[in-house]
């Protein structure tokens, strides 16, 4: 299996497969066919088979998929069998909400540091983690292993902070700042533009309404 040749579209679908398989486990479903999974997920059965065949298939003719095994294997592909240390830079409402989201820990992601430039937040505890000031960031990075840096700060400061992060060895950034970061090729950046997602929703609302007229 050459993972470099797997399309981004397939990778984007993997977390959804993992989520639906988790639902099936909660329902005590032990095995499922691609046809039944397609009905639940509103994806064609052939698409499911094609996606999973990129990683070896996992199914058996006439049996379907062992739900728990497939859930575990997709989890491994997604790296959920490992643990990751994460910091959040920008500890306003969104940053604190991310730090408080306990399901991240179930996925192996542990928040170990929170940072902000607002003096009023200095020392505030979020799940027993004190909010530090941004000028403490370089020393923290030098003294702690950080796998993922989450940016939930304004666009204006994001580029400079990202530079500090990269200079201190962090190679994965989860970027909620409303800007596309210019960083070295060996830095992995996952951009999350909430406003763009909302605009896609408003587009669908308006065009759906137009179709009904």
PAZAPA-4460 file (N, C-alpha, C; in steps of 0.05 Angstrom, whole numbers, plus 32768, in hexadecimal, padded with zeros to 4 digits):
% residues 213
    n_x    n_y    n_z   ca_x   ca_y   ca_z    c_x    c_y    c_z   seq   type   mol
   8011   7FE8   8000   8000   8000   8000   8012   8019   8000     1      X     A
   800F   802A   7FEB   801D   8043   7FEA   800A   805A   7FF3     2      X     A
   800D   8062   800C   7FFA   8076   8016   7FFD   8091   8009     3      X     A
   8014   8096   7FFC   8018   80AF   7FEE   8005   80B2   7FD6     4      X     A
   7FFB   809C   7FCB   7FEA   809C   7FB4   7FCC   809C   7FBB     5      X     A
   7FC6   809C   7FD5   7FAA   809C   7FDE   7F9F   80B9   7FDC     6      X     A
   7F88   80BC   7FD0   7F7E   80D7   7FCC   7F75   80E4   7FE6     7      X     A
   7F76   80FF   7FE6   7F6D   810E   7FFD   7F50   8109   8003     8      X     A
   7F40   8105   7FED   7F23   80FF   7FF1   7F1F   80E6   8001     9      X     A
   7F2F   80D1   7FFC   7F2C   80B8   800C   7F34   80BD   8029    10      X     A
   7F49   80CC   802D   7F52   80D2   8048   7F3D   80E2   8057    11      X     A
   7F30   80F4   8049   7F1B   8104   8057   7F03   80F3   805F    12      X     A
   7EFF   80DD   8050   7EE8   80CC   8057   7EEE   80B9   806E    13      X     A
   7F07   80B3   8073   7F0E   80A0   8088   7F03   80A6   80A3    14      X     A
   7F05   80BF   80AD   7EF9   80C5   80C7   7EDB   80C0   80C9    15      X     A
   7ECE   80C4   80B2   7EB1   80BF   80B1   7EAB   80A1   80B3    16      X     A
   7EBA   8091   80A5   7EB8   8074   80A8   7EBC   806C   80C6    17      X     A
   7ED1   8077   80D1   7ED7   8070   80ED   7EC0   8078   8100    18      X     A
   7EB4   808F   80FB   7E9E   8098   810C   7E86   8086   8109    19      X     A
   7E7F   807F   80F1   7E68   806D   80ED   7E6C   8051   80F8    20      X     A
   7E85   8047   80F6   7E8B   802D   8101   7E89   802F   8120    21      X     A
   7E90   8045   812B   7E8C   8049   8148   7E6F   8048   8150    22      X     A
   7E5E   8054   813F   7E41   8052   8145   7E38   8034   8144    23      X     A
   7E42   8025   8131   7E3B   8009   812E   7E43   7FF9   8146    24      X     A
   7E5B   7FFF   8150   7E65   7FF1   8168   7E53   7FF7   8180    25      X     A
   7E4A   8011   8182   7E38   8018   8198   7E1D   8009   8195    26      X     A
   7E15   8003   817C   7DFC   7FF4   8177   7E00   7FD6   8179    27      X     A
   7E18   7FCD   8180   7E1F   7FB0   8183   7E1E   7FA2   8168    28      X     A
   7E22   7FB0   8152   7E23   7FA3   8138   7E3F   7F97   8135    29      X     A
   7E41   7F7E   812E   7E5B   7F70   812C   7E66   7F70   8110    30      X     A
   7E55   7F6E   80FC   7E5F   7F6F   80E1   7E4A   7F7D   80CF    31      X     A
   7E54   7F88   80B8   7E43   7F97   80A7   7E4D   7F95   808A    32      X     A
   7E3B   7F95   8077   7E42   7F94   805B   7E47   7FB0   8051    33      X     A
   7E55   7FB2   803B   7E59   7FCD   802F   7E3F   7FD9   8027    34      X     A
   7E2B   7FC9   801F   7E11   7FD3   8017   7E03   7FE0   802E    35      X     A
   7E03   7FD2   8045   7DF6   7FDD   805D   7E04   7FF6   8067    36      X     A
   7E1F   7FF5   8066   7E2E   800D   806F   7E28   8024   805C    37      X     A
   7E25   801F   8042   7E1F   8034   802F   7E04   8041   8035    38      X     A
   7DF1   8030   803D   7DD6   803B   8043   7DD7   804E   805B    39      X     A
   7DE7   8046   806E   7DE9   8057   8086   7DF9   8071   8081    40      X     A
   7E0D   806F   8071   7E1F   8086   806D   7E17   8097   8055    41      X     A
   7E04   808D   8045   7DFD   809B   802C   7E15   809E   8019    42      X     A
   7E25   8089   8017   7E3B   8087   8005   7E38   806D   7FF6    43      X     A
   7E3F   806B   7FDD   7E3C   8053   7FCE   7E4D   803C   7FD9    44      X     A
   7E43   8024   7FD7   7E52   800D   7FE0   7E6D   800A   7FD1    45      X     A
   7E6C   8010   7FB7   7E85   800E   7FA7   7E99   8023   7FB1    46      X     A
   7E90   803A   7FB9   7EA3   804E   7FC4   7EB0   8044   7FDD    47      X     A
   7EA0   8038   7FEF   7EAA   802D   8008   7EC0   8018   8002    48      X     A
   7EB9   8006   7FF0   7ECC   7FF1   7FE9   7EE6   7FFC   7FDD    49      X     A
   7EE2   800F   7FCB   7EFA   801B   7FBE   7F0B   8029   7FD3    50      X     A
   7EFF   8038   7FE5   7F0E   8047   7FFA   7F1E   8033   800B    51      X     A
   7F10   801E   8015   7F1D   800C   8027   7F32   7FFA   8019    52      X     A
   7F2E   7FF6   7FFF   7F42   7FE6   7FF1   7F5D   7FF4   7FEF    53      X     A
   7F5D   800E   7FF2   7F76   801D   7FF3   7F88   8013   800B    54      X     A
   7F7B   8008   801F   7F89   8000   8037   7F88   7FE2   803C    55      X     A
   7F7F   7FD3   8028   7F7F   7FB6   802A   7F64   7FA9   8029    56      X     A
   7F4F   7FB9   802A   7F34   7FAF   8026   7F25   7FA9   8040    57      X     A
   7F2F   7F96   8050   7F24   7F8F   806A   7F0A   7F7E   8069    58      X     A
   7EFD   7F7C   8053   7EE4   7F6D   8052   7EE8   7F50   8048    59      X     A
   7ED3   7F40   804C   7ED4   7F24   8043   7EBB   7F1F   8032    60      X     A
   7EBF   7F12   801B   7EA8   7F0C   8009   7E93   7EFC   8018    61      X     A
   7E7A   7F06   8017   7E64   7EF8   8024   7E62   7EFD   8042    62      X     A
   7E75   7F0C   804D   7E75   7F11   806A   7E72   7F2F   8070    63      X     A
   7E80   7F3F   805F   7E80   7F5C   8064   7E98   7F63   8076    64      X     A
   7E93   7F77   8086   7EA9   7F82   8097   7EA4   7F7C   80B4    65      X     A
   7EB9   7F73   80C2   7EB8   7F71   80DF   7EBA   7F8D   80EA    66      X     A
   7EA5   7F97   80F6   7EA2   7FB3   80FE   7EB9   7FBC   8111    67      X     A
   7EBD   7FAD   8126   7ED1   7FB5   813A   7EED   7FB4   812E    68      X     A
   7EF3   7FA0   811E   7F0D   7F9E   8111   7F12   7FB5   80FE    69      X     A
   7EFE   7FBB   80ED   7F01   7FD1   80DA   7F03   7FEC   80E9    70      X     A
   7EF4   7FEF   80FE   7EF6   8008   810E   7F13   800B   8119    71      X     A
   7F1E   7FF6   8123   7F39   7FF7   812E   7F4E   7FFC   8118    72      X     A
   7F4A   7FEF   8101   7F5E   7FF2   80EC   7F5D   800E   80E0    73      X     A
   7F45   8019   80DC   7F44   8035   80D2   7F4F   8048   80E7    74      X     A
   7F4B   8042   8101   7F57   8052   8116   7F75   8052   8114    75      X     A
   7F81   803B   810E   7F9E   8039   810A   7FA7   8049   80F2    76      X     A
   7F98   8047   80DC   7F9F   8057   80C4   7F9F   8075   80CA    77      X     A
   7F8B   807D   80DA   7F89   8099   80E2   7F9C   80A1   80F8    78      X     A
   7FAB   808E   8102   7FBE   8094   8118   7FB2   8096   8133    79      X     A
   7F9A   808B   8137   7F8D   808E   8150   7F96   807A   8165    80      X     A
   7FA9   8068   815D   7FB4   8056   8170   7FCD   8062   817E    81      X     A
   7FD2   807B   8178   7FE9   8089   8184   7FDF   80A0   8195    82      X     A
   7FF0   80AC   81A5   7FE9   80C3   81B5   7FF8   80DC   81AA    83      X     A
   7FEB   80F3   81AD   7FF7   810B   81A3   7FF4   8121   81B8    84      X     A
   8008   8131   81BB   8007   8148   81CD   8000   8161   81BD    85      X     A
   7FEE   8170   81C6   7FE3   8187   81B7   7FE3   81A0   81C8    86      X     A
   7FE9   81B7   81BC   7FE6   81D0   81C9   7FD1   81E1   81BA    87      X     A
   7FC5   81F4   81C8   7FB1   8205   81BB   7FBB   8222   81BF    88      X     A
   7FBE   8230   81A9   7FC8   824B   81A9   7FB1   825D   81A1    89      X     A
   7FA7   826D   81B4   7F8F   827C   81B0   7F7A   8270   81C2    90      X     A
   7F78   827A   81DB   7F68   826D   81F0   7F4E   827C   81F5    91      X     A
   7F42   8287   81E0   7F27   8292   81E3   7F12   827D   81E3    92      X     A
   7EFA   8283   81DA   7EE4   8270   81DB   7EEA   8257   81CB    93      X     A
   7EF4   825A   81B3   7EF9   8242   81A2   7F10   8232   81AD    94      X     A
   7F25   823F   81B5   7F3C   8230   81C0   7F35   8221   81D9    95      X     A
   7F25   822D   81EB   7F1D   821F   8203   7F0A   8209   81FD    96      X     A
   7EF9   820C   81E9   7EE6   81F7   81E2   7EF5   81DF   81D8    97      X     A
   7F0A   81E3   81C8   7F1A   81CD   81BE   7F28   81BF   81D5    98      X     A
   7F33   81CF   81E8   7F41   81C3   81FF   7F2E   81B3   8210    99      X     A
   7F15   81BB   8211   7F01   81AE   8222   7EF4   8196   8215   100      X     A
   7EFA   8191   81FC   7EEC   817C   81ED   7EF9   8161   81F4   101      X     A
   7EEC   8153   8206   7EF9   813B   8212   7EFC   8124   81FD   102      X     A
   7EEC   8124   81E8   7EEF   810E   81D4   7F0A   810E   81C6   103      X     A
   7F18   8125   81C6   7F32   8126   81BA   7F45   8112   81C8   104      X     A
   7F42   8111   81E3   7F53   80FF   81F2   7F4D   80E2   81EB   105      X     A
   7F34   80DB   81E5   7F2E   80C0   81DC   7F3B   80B9   81C1   106      X     A
   7F42   80CE   81B2   7F4F   80CA   8199   7F6E   80CC   819C   107      X     A
   7F77   80CE   81B5   7F94   80CF   81B9   7FA0   80EA   81B9   108      X     A
   7F90   80FF   81B8   7F9B   811A   81B7   7F98   8128   81D2   109      X     A
   7FAE   812F   81DF   7FAE   813A   81F9   7FB8   8157   81F9   110      X     A
   7FA7   8169   8202   7FAF   8185   8203   7FC2   8189   821B   111      X     A
   7FDA   8193   8216   7FED   8197   822C   7FF4   81B4   8231   112      X     A
   7FEA   81C6   8220   7FF1   81E2   8224   7FDD   81F4   8216   113      X     A
   7FD7   820B   8223   7FC5   821F   8218   7FD4   823A   8219   114      X     A
   7FD0   824A   8203   7FDF   8264   8202   7FCC   8279   81F7   115      X     A
   7FD2   8292   8200   7FC3   82A9   81F6   7FD3   82C2   81FC   116      X     A
   7FCB   82D8   81EF   7FD8   82F1   81F4   7FC8   8304   8206   117      X     A
   7FB0   82FB   820D   7F9E   830B   821E   7FA6   8306   823C   118      X     A
   7FB1   831C   8248   7FBA   831A   8264   7FA4   8311   8277   119      X     A
   7F8B   8318   8270   7F74   8311   8281   7F70   82F3   8284   120      X     A
   7F7B   82E4   8270   7F78   82C7   8271   7F8F   82B9   827F   121      X     A
   7FA4   82C7   8285   7FBC   82BB   8290   7FB6   82AC   82AA   122      X     A
   7FBE   8293   82AA   7FBA   8282   82C2   7F9F   8275   82C4   123      X     A
   7F8C   827C   82B3   7F72   826F   82B4   7F75   8252   82AD   124      X     A
   7F67   8241   82BC   7F69   8224   82B8   7F53   821A   82A6   125      X     A
   7F5B   820B   8292   7F48   81FD   8281   7F4F   81E0   8283   126      X     A
   7F3E   81D0   8290   7F43   81B4   8296   7F5E   81B1   82A3   127      X     A
   7F63   81C2   82B7   7F7B   81C1   82C8   7F94   81CA   82B9   128      X     A
   7F91   81D4   82A1   7FA8   81DE   8291   7FA8   81FD   8293   129      X     A
   7FBD   8209   829D   7FBE   8226   829F   7FC3   8233   8283   130      X     A
   7FB5   8249   827E   7FBA   8258   8266   7FD4   8268   826A   131      X     A
   7FE7   8264   8258   8000   8272   8259   8000   8289   8244   132      X     A
   8011   829C   8248   8014   82B2   8235   8025   82A9   821D   133      X     A
   801F   82B6   8206   802C   82AE   81ED   804A   82B0   81EE   134      X     A
   8055   82C2   81FF   8072   82C5   8200   8080   82AD   820E   135      X     A
   806F   829C   821B   807A   8284   8227   807B   826C   8214   136      X     A
   8071   8270   81FC   806E   825A   81E9   8089   824E   81E1   137      X     A
   809E   825E   81D9   80B7   8251   81D1   80C3   823F   81E6   138      X     A
   80C3   8249   81FF   80CF   8239   8215   80BF   821F   8219   139      X     A
   80A5   8221   8218   8094   820A   821B   8099   81F5   8206   140      X     A
   809C   81FE   81ED   80A1   81EC   81D7   80BC   81DF   81D9   141      X     A
   80D0   81ED   81E4   80EA   81E2   81E8   80EB   81CD   81FE   142      X     A
   80D9   81CF   8211   80D9   81BD   8228   80C4   81A7   8227   143      X     A
   80B3   81A8   8213   809E   8194   8210   809B   818A   81F4   144      X     A
   8095   8170   81F1   8091   8164   81D7   8074   816B   81CE   145      X     A
   8072   817A   81B9   8058   8182   81AE   8055   8177   8192   146      X     A
   8040   8166   818E   803B   815B   8174   802A   816C   8162   147      X     A
   8016   8179   816F   8003   8189   8160   7FFF   81A4   816D   148      X     A
   8000   81B9   815D   7FF9   81D4   8167   7FDF   81DD   815A   149      X     A
   7FCC   81E4   816A   7FB2   81EE   8161   7FB1   820C   8162   150      X     A
   7FAC   8219   814C   7FAA   8236   814B   7F8E   823F   814A   151      X     A
   7F85   824E   815F   7F6A   8259   815F   7F6C   8277   8165   152      X     A
   7F7F   8284   8159   7F84   82A0   815E   7F7E   82B0   8145   153      X     A
   7F7C   82CA   8147   7F76   82DB   812F   7F8A   82D8   8119   154      X     A
   7F81   82DE   8101   7F91   82DC   80E9   7FAB   82EC   80EC   155      X     A
   7FAA   8303   80F7   7FC1   8315   80F8   7FDA   8309   8106   156      X     A
   7FD5   82F9   811B   7FEB   82ED   812A   7FF3   82D1   8122   157      X     A
   7FE3   82C5   8111   7FE6   82A8   810C   8001   82A2   80FE   158      X     A
   8009   82B1   80EA   8021   82AB   80DB   803A   82AC   80ED   159      X     A
   803B   82C1   80FE   8052   82C4   8110   8054   82AE   8124   160      X     A
   803D   82A7   8130   803C   8291   8144   8043   8277   8137   161      X     A
   8039   8272   811F   803F   8259   8110   805D   8257   810C   162      X     A
   806A   826E   8106   8087   826E   8102   8096   8265   811B   163      X     A
   808D   826F   8132   8099   8267   814C   8095   8249   8151   164      X     A
   807D   823F   814B   8077   8223   814F   808A   8212   813E   165      X     A
   808C   8219   8125   809D   8209   8113   80BB   820B   811A   166      X     A
   80C4   8222   8122   80E0   8226   812A   80E7   8214   8142   167      X     A
   80D2   820E   8152   80D7   81FD   816A   80CF   81E0   8166   168      X     A
   80CD   81D8   814D   80CB   81BB   8148   80B0   81AF   8144   169      X     A
   809B   81BE   8146   8080   81B3   8141   807B   81B1   8123   170      X     A
   8071   819A   811B   806E   8194   80FE   8051   818E   80F7   171      X     A
   803E   8194   8108   8022   8190   8101   8011   81A6   810E   172      X     A
   8002   81B4   80FD   7FF2   81CB   8106   7FD5   81C7   80FE   173      X     A
   7FC3   81CA   8112   7FA6   81CA   810D   7F9E   81E7   810D   174      X     A
   7F98   81F2   80F6   7F96   820F   80F3   7F79   8218   80F0   175      X     A
   7F6F   8226   8105   7F55   8232   8104   7F56   8250   80FE   176      X     A
   7F6F   825B   80FD   7F72   8277   80F6   7F69   827B   80D9   177      X     A
   7F5D   8292   80D4   7F51   8297   80BA   7F66   82A0   80A6   178      X     A
   7F79   828F   80A1   7F8F   8295   808E   7F9C   827B   8086   179      X     A
   7FA7   827A   806E   7FB6   8263   8066   7FD4   8268   806B   180      X     A
   7FE0   8257   807B   7FFB   825B   8085   8010   8254   8070   181      X     A
   8024   8264   806D   803B   825E   805C   8051   8252   806D   182      X     A
   8054   8238   806B   8067   822A   807C   8077   8216   806C   183      X     A
   808E   820C   8077   809E   81F8   8068   808E   81E0   8061   184      X     A
   8097   81D2   804B   8089   81BB   8041   8087   81A4   8054   185      X     A
   8099   81A3   8068   8098   818C   807A   8086   8191   8092   186      X     A
   8078   81A8   8092   8064   81AE   80A7   8048   81A6   809D   187      X     A
   803A   8196   80AC   801F   818D   80A4   800B   81A1   80B0   188      X     A
   7FFB   81AD   809F   7FE7   81C0   80A8   7FCB   81B6   80A0   189      X     A
   7FB9   81B5   80B3   7F9D   81AF   80AD   7F8D   81C8   80B3   190      X     A
   7F83   81D5   809E   7F74   81EE   80A0   7F57   81E9   80A5   191      X     A
   7F4C   81F7   80B9   7F2F   81F5   80BF   7F24   8211   80BD   192      X     A
   7F17   8217   80A7   7F0B   8232   80A4   7EED   8230   80AA   193      X     A
   7EE6   8237   80C2   7ECA   8235   80CB   7EB7   8246   80BA   194      X     A
   7EC0   825F   80B3   7EAF   8270   80A4   7EA9   8265   8088   195      X     A
   7EBD   8258   807C   7EB9   824C   8061   7EA5   8235   8063   196      X     A
   7EA6   8226   8078   7E93   8210   807C   7E77   821C   807F   197      X     A
   7E74   8232   808E   7E5A   823F   8091   7E50   824A   8077   198      X     A
   7E62   8256   8067   7E5A   8260   804D   7E50   824A   803A   199      X     A
   7E5C   8233   803C   7E53   821C   802C   7E36   8215   8034   200      X     A
   7E31   8217   804E   7E16   8211   8058   7E02   8226   804E   201      X     A
   7E09   8240   804F   7DF7   8254   8046   7DF2   8252   8028   202      X     A
   7E07   824A   8019   7E03   8245   7FFC   7DEE   8230   7FF8   203      X     A
   7DF1   8219   8007   7DDE   8203   8003   7DC1   820C   800B   204      X     A
   7DBF   821C   8020   7DA5   8225   8029   7D98   8235   8012   205      X     A
   7DA7   8248   8007   7D9C   825A   7FF3   7D95   824B   7FD9   206      X     A
   7DA7   8239   7FD1   7DA2   822B   7FB8   7D8D   8216   7FBB   207      X     A
   7D8A   820B   7FD2   7D75   81F8   7FD8   7D5A   8206   7FD7   208      X     A
   7D59   821E   7FE2   7D41   822E   7FE2   7D39   8236   7FC5   209      X     A
   7D4E   823D   7FB5   7D49   8244   7F9A   7D3E   822D   7F8A   210      X     A
   7D48   8215   7F8F   7D3F   81FD   7F81   7D21   81F7   7F87   211      X     A
   7D18   81FF   7F9E   7CFC   81F9   7FA6   7CE8   820D   7F9B   212      X     A
   7CF3   8224   7F92   7CE1   8239   7F88   7CD6   8233   7F6C   213      X     A
***
